[in-house]
Amino acid sequence: FTLPCASDEEPAAKPRTLRARSNSGPLSGMHPIVTEQVEVPRRAGGTILIVDDEPATRTLLAELLETEGYDVVTAADGVKALEYLGAAATLPYLILLDLVMPNMDGWQFIEARSHERRFASIPVVLISGQVNARETARSLGLASYIEKPITMASLREVLARVLDRAASDRTTASS
């Protein structure tokens, strides 16, 4: 995929398409990730943890989120994600989670996370190519879901909604 270089002039907003090449997983082959101008305000800042076994998905999501101003940490499975969370001085604002992974899949990660009080409050967004992603996210008590192939508009919309809700919950809890 390609990303345009920044310039001093503000170009007119127009849709862009990024393509990720992958040999396996839900993004196998060439799949477009469409970035488009949307009315959702940008939410810069904070760390997002991406947990996905597919390197192309991790890389692409990381680059998209970094262009939005987020710090990104990635993990190839639930074990590595829990190791990161256990060692992190500052926890991420959000976890983007794939379910089907080796070693420790998303279901096992969610179960393990629920037993750690420090991690349990971090919102989790399911990233999935499964047809029933919405129902799966709801049944697991997750904050939201994003279907693959991922559009920048859907990513921004979910991030804005989930992070706004999390910020509101933090404000309410501290009052």
C-alpha positions, -999 to +999 in steps of 0.1 A: +000+000+000+010+036-003+005+067+018+008+102+004+036+124+017+026+155+037+029+188+020+029+224+031-003+231+012-036+217+024-049+196-006-086+193-013-101+163+006-106+134-016-110+096-010-079+076-010-076+038-013-048+018+004-043-018-004-027-044+019-010-075+005-013-106+027-008-143+020-031-156+047-058-146+070-089-125+065-070-099+045-054-124+021-049-112-014-055-075-022-082-058-002-089-021-003-090+000+028-107+032+018-099+064+035-124+091+031-132+125+045-158+122+072-174+146+097-161+126+127-137+148+147-102+134+150-091+121+184-054+124+186-033+111+214-032+081+236-020+045+230-040+018+212-030-018+214-036-039+183-038-077+188-038-096+156-018-125+143-018-112+107+013-089+102-002-070+073-033-061+094-012-050+124+011-029+101-017-013+082-038-005+113-007+009+131+001+032+102-035+044+099-037+051+136-003+068+137-015+092+110-044+100+133-020+109+161-022+078+182+007+059+197+004+022+187+016-010+203+011-043+185+009-079+196+007-111+175-014-130+200-031-128+234-001-140+253+021-111+239-008-087+246-011-097+282+027-095+286+027-060+273-003-050+296+015-065+326+047-045+320+031-013+308+035+018+331+006+034+313-022+013+299-036+018+264-069+037+259-082+010+237-075-026+224-083-036+188-086-074+190-088-102+164-104-134+177-087-161+156-050-163+166-025-190+176-012-195+211-039-175+229-069-165+207-092-135+213-117-154+234-089-167+258-075-131+259-108-117+269-112-143+296-077-137+310-082-099+308-114-101+328-095-116+357-070-087+359-088-058+374-062-033+361-069-044+325-107-051+326-117-015+322-098-010+289-124-009+261-120-037+235-131-034+199-133-066+179-117-064+144-131-093+124-140-106+089-166-129+104-202-124+092-216-122+128-190-098+142-217-075+157-233-104+176-199-118+187-188-084+201-221-080+219-221-115+234-185-110+247-194-076+262-170-057+240-172-020+233-177-023+196-166-040+164-151-031+130-156-054+101-128-063+077-120-049+052-116-018+074-125+016+061-109+047+076-144+061+081-155+031+102-123+032+122-126+069+130-163+066+139-158+036+162-127+052+178-146+085+184-176+067+199-157+043+221-130+068+233-157+094+240-177+068+261-145+057+279-136+094+287-171+100+300-169+069+321-136+080+336-150+115+343-181+100+360-159+076+381-136+104+393-166+126+403 
